């Protein structure tokens, strides 16, 4: 007996709670459905369903196995639907998570564009600064900024991200320009408060005593601090001090001249912006196309400068 048929019958009976109802839906006799379930339980060596004359209920093992079967059958249906006479087609539900600030600026705008390209895909976007457990919480993909911890997740580097010291031209005209990292001690710096996640301070590469360069971390101070990076960004634009911000946040202002980078010669090496996803033998097509969508847009310098626009050409170039 075909193993796939056994799994499909098991899922059908579990969903309807009745051999008769499941058999009727599949157009077979209840006895045929019963034989399929008997064969499946015999092959697995476990009881999946508790059957009485009145009702059918899942055993503990059956409940766990049902989730695996549903996922397997859904992936199979996705694979079959992906290949049609018209070519490759993505379907299903895509669940994505990203950091709140980055996600608002650089993930959320791309979601409707992706949906226009793949109209049989529905999308849920979660924005959170906590590190989401993708497998446990059922997410297909996360966008993460910065160095990644070792994990069982697979990662694809989408773009570089640098952190720079920035200020308004007006602030620098009034207070001068720092020439080396140590000069920051004389300036009003806008820093994350001590309860935020940036514990090591601002990173710089400086000449090392034995030649070459070494990485150092400084913790400048100033009259203003905040636990929210967007607030620091707004204060910096208002001319209240020097901030250490990611290029994904300030690239547009640098391009327009509203902000100026200082101490660029001492900037630390770039980190990355990544798409991460659980390790799977077969990645769903919708996930692969979503990652390709991010790579395409993040690979365009105009995207980060805020000049990409929302023309039809821009939206459908993927």
N, C-alpha and C positions, 0 to 999 in steps of 0.2 A: 504493500500500500504506500502511496506517495506520502513522504513525510510532510511536505508542504500542505497537502490536503488535510492531514491530521491536525496540523497547527491551526489552519483556517477554521476547521470544524470546532476545535476547542475554544477559540476566540468567539465564534458565533454563539455557541452554547452558553459561554460565560456571560456574554453581553445580553442574551435574551432570557437567561435563567430557565430555559426549557429546551429539552431535546426536540419536542414536537415543533415548537416555534422555529428553532434553528433549522430543522429538517425541511419545514415548509418553505422557509426563505431560500434555501439552496435547491429546492425541488427534488429532494430525495426522501426515502422512507425513514422514519425515526430509527428503525432497526439498523439502517446503514450508518446513520450518525453515531449510534451507540457502538457499533463495531469499530469505527474510527477512533473513538475515545478509548475503548478498551485496548486497542493496538498501541496507542500513544502511551498510555499508562504502563502497559506491559514493557514497552521498549525502554521507558525511562526508569522503571522500577519504583515509581512513587504513585501515590493516589492524588490526583489533581482535583477531583470533584467528589463531593459527598452527595450521592443520589438516593432519593426516596421516591415514593409514588407521587408525592405532592410537589416536591421542589428539588432544585439542584443548587448547591452552594459550593463555593470554592474552599478547598483546604488551605492551610497556611502555605504549603508548597505551591499549590495552584495559583494563589494570589501573586506570589513572587514570579512564577513562570509566566503568568498572563502578561505582566508588564514587558517582559523580554519579547514575548511573541508579538505583542502589539507594535513594539518598536521595530522588530524585524520585518513584519508585514508592511508597516508604513514605509520603511526604507526601500523595500522591494517595489512598492507601488510608486514611490518617488523615482526610482531608477527607470522603471518602465515608462512613466509619464514623461521623463526627461528626454526620451528619444522618440520623436514623432516624425510624421512625414515632412513637417516643415523645419525640422532641425532640433537643436537642443532647447529644452524648455524647463525652467525651474518652477517648482510648486511647493506648497507646504508653508509652515509657519517658522519664521526666523526670529530667534531671541538673542538680542545683542545687549551688552553692557559696556559702559565706558565711564571714566572719571567725569564728575559733574561739570567742572569748568571747561575742560577740553571737549567733552561731549556736546555741550550746548553750542560751542563755536564750530566744531569741525567734524562732528558725527551727525548730529541731528539734521543739518541742512542736506546731507547726502541721502538720508533715508527716503524722503519722498521721490527723489530722483531715481533711486534704485527701484522703488515700487512702480514708477512709470515704465521702466524698462522690463520689469518682470511682474506683470499684473496678476499672476496666479500665486504670488508670494505675499503673505501677510507678515507684518513686522512688529515686534515689541521692542522698544528701546528703554533700557534701565540706566539712569544716570546716578552714580553713587561713588563717593570717594573711598568707601571700604573695598577691600579686596574680595570680590565675589567668588565663591566656590562654584565654578562652572558646572561640574558634574553633579554636585549635590543639589544645585538650585535650577538645573535644567536649562542652562544657557548654551547656545551654539557657539558663540564667539564673544571675546572681550577685546576692546582696544585699550592698551596700557602704555603709559608714558614712563620712560626711565629704565634703569637696569632691572632685569627680571630675576627673581629668585629662582633657584633650582626647583623644578617641579616636573610632574609627569605631563604637563601641557606642551603642546607643539606651538611654536611661535614663528611668525613671518614678519620680518622687519619691513615696515611700510615707508619710513622716512627717518631722517636724522632730526634730533632736537638738541639745540644748544641753549645754554643759559647765559645771559648777558646782563651786565650792569647798564641800566638805562636811566635817562632823565630828560626833562624838557630842555630845549635850547635856552629858554628864559632862566631856568634854575641855574644852569651852568654859567650863564652870563653874569648872574648875580653873585654866585659863590665860587666860581672857578671850576676847573676840571681836574679830577684826581689823575696822577701820572703813574701810580703804582698801587697795588692793593692796600698796602699799609696806610696810604693817604686817606682811606675811607674813614678812619678814626676821626678825621676833622670835619666830616660831612654829616648832614642829616640823612640817615638811611631808613628806608621803609622795610621793616622786617616782619616775618611771621612771628606771632607771639609764642611763648615757650610751650604752650599746650598743643601747638600744631605739630605736623609730622616732620618738618624740616629740622632735624635735630643737630646735624653736623655743621650747619652754617653754609656760607657761600664758598664755592670751590673755585680755585685759581691754579694755573700752572705758572710757576716762577723758576728762575734759574737756580739750579742746584749747586751746592758747594763744590762737588766733584765734577762739574760739567753736566750738560744736559738740563733737563727740567724736572721738577717735582711737583706733586699735587699738594696743595695746602688748603685748609678750611679756615675761614675767618667768621667771626660773629660780630659784625658791626652793630652799632646801636643808633638810636635817634629818639626823638620825642613821641613818635607815633609807631605803634605796632598793631597788628590785627591777625586773627586766626584765619581770615578769608583772603585768598590770593587775589580775587577780583577787586576787593576793596583796596588792596595795595596798588593794584594796577590803576584804579581810578584816582587814588591820591597822587600817584606818580604823574599822571596826565595833568593833574591840577597844579603841579609844580611844587609839591611839598617835600620832595627829596629824591634820592637815588634808590632805585629798586633793582632787585636781581630776579629777572623774569625769563621765562622760556620764550624761545623765538616763535613758537606757535601762538603765543599770546600777544606779542608786540610787533610781529613782522609787518603788519599793515601800517602801524604808526611809524615804524622806522622808515618804510618806503615813502610815506607822505611827509616825513620831516617833523611830525609832531613829537617824536622822541628821538634821542640821539644815543648811540651806544658809546660807552666809555670803557677803558681798560680791555679793549678787544684783544690786544697782544697777550693778555694773561688769561684769556678765557679757557676753561677746561675743555677737554675733548668732548665731542657731542655724545649724548646717549641716544637711545632709539625710541621710536614710536612703533608699537608692535600690534599685530593681530594675534591673539592666542586662542587656542581651541583644544578641546579634549582629543587625545590621541584615538583615532579611529582607523580601521582598515580601509573603510570607504567613506570619504567625506561627502555629505549631502551636496548636491549640485548648488543649492541655494547658498550654502556657506562659501563654497569655492567662488561663486560669482560675486558674492558680497565682498570677499577679500580682494578679488580682482578690481572691483569697483573702487575700494579704498585706495589700492595701490595706484590706480590710474590717476585719481584726483590728487592724491598726496604727492605724486611724482611731478606735478606741474607747479613750477615756482609761482605762477600767477595765483594759484589757489591760496597760498599762504599770505600773499600780499593783499588779499581781499579784493582783487580786481577781476575775479573769475566771472562774476555776473551770473545771471540766471536765464540766459537765452536758451532757446531750444537746442541750439548746437552744443552749448556747454552741458546741458542737462543730459543729453543723449550720447555724449562722447564717452564711451565706457569700454 
